[in-house]
Amino acid sequence: MRLNLYDVILEPVITEKIAKISEKMGKYAFYVHPDANKKEVKSAVEKNFNVHVTRVNMMNVSGKWRRVRFQPGLTRDMKKAIVTLKKGEKIDITS
């Protein structure tokens, strides 16, 4: 199944840890579609943000048990991609 470029990246991951890594090493994290592969993520980031990607690392994040009132349940499973950019390039995620 071939995904559309705009369907591959779901949302950026914005945490303190990722902010430090992006400043120092030029790495950015995104939640991506569960069926997406590294090539699709690379082309989506390059086309959407107009940058050059040198490396893509991906991981599956399993859902955690949470309880709402007295009803237990799982949060959703997610796939996360950490994208390394060419030296000197940046992505402005805040806008």
C-alpha positions as CSV (number, residue, x, y, z in Angstrom):
1,M,0.0,0.0,0.0
2,R,1.4,3.3,-1.1
3,L,0.6,6.2,1.2
4,N,0.1,9.8,0.2
5,L,2.9,12.1,1.3
6,Y,0.6,14.1,3.5
7,D,-0.8,11.0,5.2
8,V,2.6,9.6,6.3
9,I,3.4,12.2,9.0
10,L,0.7,12.5,11.6
11,E,2.2,15.0,14.0
12,P,5.5,16.2,15.4
13,V,6.7,14.9,18.8
14,I,7.3,18.0,21.0
15,T,9.0,17.2,24.3
16,E,11.9,18.7,26.2
17,K,14.2,15.7,25.3
18,I,13.5,16.1,21.6
19,A,14.0,19.9,21.8
20,K,17.5,19.3,23.2
21,I,18.3,16.7,20.6
22,S,17.1,18.9,17.8
23,E,19.2,21.8,18.9
24,K,22.4,19.8,19.3
25,M,22.2,17.1,16.7
26,G,19.6,18.2,14.1
27,K,17.2,15.3,14.9
28,Y,13.4,15.7,14.8
29,A,10.7,13.2,15.9
30,F,7.4,12.6,14.3
31,Y,4.5,10.2,14.9
32,V,3.9,8.5,11.6
33,H,1.3,6.2,10.0
34,P,1.6,2.6,11.3
35,D,2.0,1.3,7.7
36,A,4.7,3.8,6.7
37,N,8.3,2.7,6.0
38,K,11.6,4.6,6.2
39,K,11.6,5.5,2.5
40,E,8.1,7.0,2.7
41,V,9.0,9.0,5.8
42,K,12.2,10.3,4.2
43,S,10.4,11.5,1.1
44,A,7.5,13.0,3.1
45,V,9.8,15.0,5.3
46,E,12.0,16.2,2.4
47,K,8.9,17.3,0.3
48,N,6.9,18.8,3.1
49,F,9.7,20.7,4.9
50,N,12.1,21.3,2.0
51,V,15.1,19.8,3.8
52,H,17.6,16.9,3.1
53,V,17.3,13.8,5.3
54,T,20.4,11.7,6.0
55,R,18.9,9.1,8.3
56,V,15.6,7.8,9.5
57,N,15.2,5.6,12.7
58,M,11.8,4.2,13.5
59,M,10.2,2.5,16.5
60,N,6.9,1.1,17.5
61,V,5.6,2.5,20.8
62,S,3.1,0.2,22.4
63,G,0.0,1.6,24.3
64,K,0.0,2.0,28.0
65,W,-2.7,0.9,30.5
66,R,-4.6,3.9,31.8
67,R,-7.7,4.1,33.9
68,V,-10.6,6.5,33.4
69,R,-12.8,6.6,36.5
70,F,-13.0,2.9,37.2
71,Q,-12.7,1.6,33.7
72,P,-9.2,0.3,32.6
73,G,-8.1,0.6,29.0
74,L,-5.2,1.0,26.7
75,T,-3.9,4.1,24.9
76,R,-3.3,3.7,21.2
77,D,-0.2,2.1,19.8
78,M,1.9,4.5,17.8
79,K,4.9,4.5,15.4
80,K,7.6,7.1,15.9
81,A,10.2,8.2,13.4
82,I,13.4,10.1,14.4
83,V,14.7,12.0,11.4
84,T,18.3,13.2,11.1
85,L,18.8,16.2,8.8
86,K,21.8,17.4,6.8
87,K,24.2,19.6,8.9
88,G,23.0,23.2,9.1
89,E,19.4,22.5,8.2
90,K,16.4,23.1,10.5
91,I,12.7,22.5,10.6
92,D,10.4,25.1,12.2
93,I,7.8,23.0,13.9
94,T,6.2,25.7,16.0
95,S,4.3,27.3,13.2
